[in-house]
Amino acid sequence: MKVGVIGGGAWGTALAQVAAAKGETVLLWAREAEVVESINAVHENAAFLPRIRLDPLVSATGDLNDLTGCDAWLVVTPAQHMRAVLAAAPGGARRLILCSKGIEEGSAQLLHAVARQACPGADVMVLSGPTFAHEVAAGLPTALTLAGDDLGLAEQVRERLALPHFRLYLSDDVAGAEVGGAVKNVLAIACGAVEGRGLGQNARAALIARGFAEMTRFGLAMGAQRKTLAGLCGLGDLVLTCSSSSSRNFSLGLGLGRGQAAAELMADRRTVAEGAFTAPVLDRLARERGIDMPIVAAVAALLSGQARIDEVLEALLSRPPRLEAH
C-alpha cells in the first residue's frame, strides 16, 4: 500500500516518518515551498519539526497531483482547510485516513462528513489519540485509535502503519473518534487558562474530569459510543493535551490565563490551535441540541472577547453544585 501524506506540519511529517519505517517510499504534500525544499534537500522539516532526521524514503512535493499514484492518503491539513484541499486533490476513489481534529466552522460538520462530501466514493477512516508529533517522530511509544466503518479495510491500514512503538487499536465508531479529538482541544484551552491564572493542580484535575463529562454528553448526542470516549481518542487524548505546554491549545489557554488577548496570541502563531476554531461552533451545536457544556461555553466567550478570564472563572466556580453525573 503506497501512502501519501497531505499536510507538511509537525504531525504530518511525523506520520510520514512512521509510514516510511517499513521500507516503503512516502510522498508528503506541503503548501509551504520551504518545507518541500528542506525535506528534499536535508531530510528535515526545519520549519515545523526541527532537529528530527527524516527517513530518506520520505520525499516532499508542492503539487497535489503527484499523489495520484498513492493507495491511501493520511490527511493532516488544518481542519478548516480540509474541504478545500481535498476538493483540489486529484480525483478517483481512494482511502482517506483523517488525522486532523476539529469541527468545520461553516457547516458545523465533523471532518469525516466533510471528507465524504469533498471526495465522494472514498473510504474514510479516522486516526486519533494522545500524540505529540515530536515524540512520534523520535520513535517513542504511542497508541492510537484507527476508526472506520469497514474494519477489514481498517485492518489493512493498520498492517501498513503499525509498528512495535506505534500501536493502533481498531474501532468502528468514527463519530466517537472524531468527537473526542475535537472536544479535547477546547478543554485544553480551559486547562491552560487555569494554569496561566495559577489556580493549581486540584483545579486542573477537576476541570479535566468535568470536561470529560461534557465530552461524553456531546459525544452520545452525536451517536458516539461511550467506550470510545473513555478510550485513547477521548479520555486519553484529553489527559495528554490538558497537561503539557507542548499542546498548542494548552499553551494558547496559558496565554489567555495570563491576561493576553486571543487575537494577539493567535496572530503570533505559525501553527494552528484548532480548539480556537472549534470552540464557537461546538458551543453553538451544544446550545442548539440542549447539551450542557459550561466549560466549552466559557472558552468560547473568552476567545471571542465577550468575557474576561476572571469573569469566566467566576461564572464556572459559582455554578450550583449538584449530583455528579455524566
Long-range contacts (C-beta under 8 A, 24 or more apart in sequence): 1-71, 1-72, 1-156, 1-157, 1-160, 2-69, 2-70, 2-71, 2-72, 3-70, 3-71, 3-72, 3-73, 3-74, 3-160, 3-161, 4-28, 4-29, 4-67, 4-70, 4-72, 4-73, 4-74, 5-29, 5-73, 5-74, 5-76, 6-64, 6-67, 6-73, 6-74, 6-75, 6-76, 6-77, 6-85, 6-86, 6-89, 7-74, 7-75, 7-76, 7-77, 7-78, 7-99, 7-100, 8-32, 8-35, 8-36, 8-39, 8-45, 8-48, 8-60, 9-48, 9-76, 9-78, 9-133, 9-271, 9-272, 10-45, 10-48, 10-49, 10-133, 10-134, 10-137, 10-271, 11-76, 11-99, 11-131, 11-133, 11-136, 12-74, 12-76, 12-99, 13-39, 13-45, 13-48, 13-49, 13-52, 13-54, 13-58, 13-133, 13-137, 14-49, 14-52, 14-131, 14-133, 14-134, 14-136, 14-137, 15-74, 15-76, 15-99, 15-136, 16-54, 16-58, 16-74, 17-52, 17-54, 17-55, 17-58, 17-136, 17-137, 18-136, 18-161, 18-163, 18-166, 19-74, 19-160, 19-161, 20-54, 20-55, 20-57, 20-58, 21-55, 21-163, 21-166, 22-160, 22-163, 23-57, 24-57, 25-57, 25-58, 25-59, 26-55, 26-57, 26-58, 26-59, 27-59, 27-60, 27-61, 27-66, 27-67, 27-70, 28-58, 28-59, 28-60, 28-61, 29-60, 29-61, 29-62, 29-63, 29-64, 29-66, 29-67, 30-60, 30-61, 30-62, 31-62, 33-62, 35-60, 36-60, 36-61, 36-62, 47-270, 48-270, 48-271, 49-133, 49-134, 49-137, 52-134, 52-137, 52-138, 54-137, 64-88, 64-89, 64-90, 65-90, 68-92, 70-94, 71-95, 72-96, 72-97, 72-157, 72-160, 73-97, 74-99, 74-127, 75-99, 75-100, 75-115, 76-100, 78-102, 78-272, 78-274, 79-103, 79-104, 79-111, 79-182, 79-274, 79-277, 79-278, 80-104, 80-105, 80-277, 82-111, 82-114, 82-115, 82-118, 83-114, 83-117, 83-118, 86-114, 86-115, 86-118, 86-119, 87-118, 89-119, 93-121, 93-122, 93-123, 94-119, 94-122, 94-123, 95-122, 95-123, 95-125, 95-153, 95-157, 96-122, 96-123, 96-124, 96-125, 97-125, 97-126, 97-127, 97-146, 97-157, 98-124, 98-125, 98-126, 98-127, 98-178, 99-127, 99-128, 100-274, 101-128, 101-178, 101-181, 101-182, 101-184, 101-185, 101-274, 102-181, 102-182, 102-185, 102-274, 102-277, 102-278, 103-182, 103-278, 103-281, 103-282, 103-285, 104-281, 105-277, 105-280, 105-281, 108-281, 108-284, 108-285, 110-175, 110-178, 110-179, 110-182, 110-222, 111-178, 112-174, 112-175, 112-178, 123-148, 123-150, 123-153, 124-148, 124-149, 124-174, 125-153, 125-154, 125-157, 125-174, 126-174, 126-177, 126-178, 126-181, 126-233, 127-168, 128-177, 128-178, 128-180, 128-181, 128-232, 128-233, 128-237, 129-232, 129-233, 129-236, 129-237, 130-232, 130-236, 130-237, 130-239, 130-240, 130-241, 131-237, 131-240, 132-240, 132-244, 132-246, 132-247, 134-246, 136-166, 139-165, 140-165, 141-165, 141-167, 142-166, 142-167, 143-167, 143-168, 143-169, 143-232, 143-236, 144-168, 144-169, 144-232, 144-233, 145-169, 145-170, 145-171, 145-177, 145-228, 145-231, 145-232, 145-233, 146-170, 146-171, 147-171, 147-172, 147-173, 147-174, 147-176, 147-177, 147-178, 147-228, 147-233, 148-172, 148-174, 149-174, 169-231, 169-232, 171-228, 171-231, 171-233, 173-224, 173-225, 173-228, 175-219, 175-222, 175-223, 175-224, 176-219, 176-224, 176-225, 176-228, 176-229, 176-233, 176-234, 177-228, 177-233, 179-215, 179-218, 179-219, 179-222, 179-224, 179-229, 179-234, 180-215, 180-219, 180-224, 180-228, 180-229, 180-231, 180-233, 180-234, 180-235, 180-237, 180-238, 181-233, 181-237, 182-274, 182-278, 182-282, 183-211, 183-214, 183-215, 183-218, 183-219, 183-238, 183-278, 183-282, 183-296, 184-211, 184-215, 184-234, 184-237, 184-238, 184-241, 184-242, 185-241, 185-249, 185-273, 185-274, 185-275, 185-278, 186-249, 186-275, 186-278, 186-279, 186-282, 186-295, 186-296, 186-299, 186-300, 187-211, 187-212, 187-214, 187-215, 187-238, 187-241, 187-242, 187-275, 187-295, 187-296, 187-299, 188-238, 188-241, 188-242, 188-247, 188-249, 188-250, 188-253, 188-275, 189-249, 189-250, 189-252, 189-253, 189-256, 189-273, 189-275, 189-276, 189-279, 189-299, 189-302, 189-303, 190-253, 190-295, 190-298, 190-299, 191-242, 191-243, 191-250, 191-253, 192-242, 192-245, 192-247, 192-249, 192-250, 192-251, 192-252, 192-253, 192-254, 192-255, 192-256, 192-257, 193-253, 193-254, 193-256, 193-257, 193-299, 193-302, 193-309, 193-312, 193-313, 194-253, 194-257, 194-313, 195-250, 195-253, 195-254, 195-257, 196-253, 196-254, 196-255, 196-256, 196-257, 196-258, 196-309, 197-257, 197-258, 197-309, 197-313, 198-257, 199-313, 204-242, 204-243, 207-242, 207-295, 208-238, 208-239, 208-242, 210-295, 211-238, 211-242, 211-295, 212-238, 212-326, 213-325, 213-326, 214-291, 214-292, 214-293, 214-294, 214-295, 214-296, 216-326, 217-291, 217-292, 217-293, 217-326, 218-282, 218-285, 218-286, 218-291, 218-293, 221-289, 221-291, 248-272, 248-273, 248-274, 249-273, 249-274, 249-275, 249-276, 252-276, 253-299, 256-302, 256-303, 256-309, 257-309, 259-309, 261-305, 262-302, 262-303, 262-304, 262-305, 263-305, 275-299, 276-303, 279-303, 280-304, 294-319
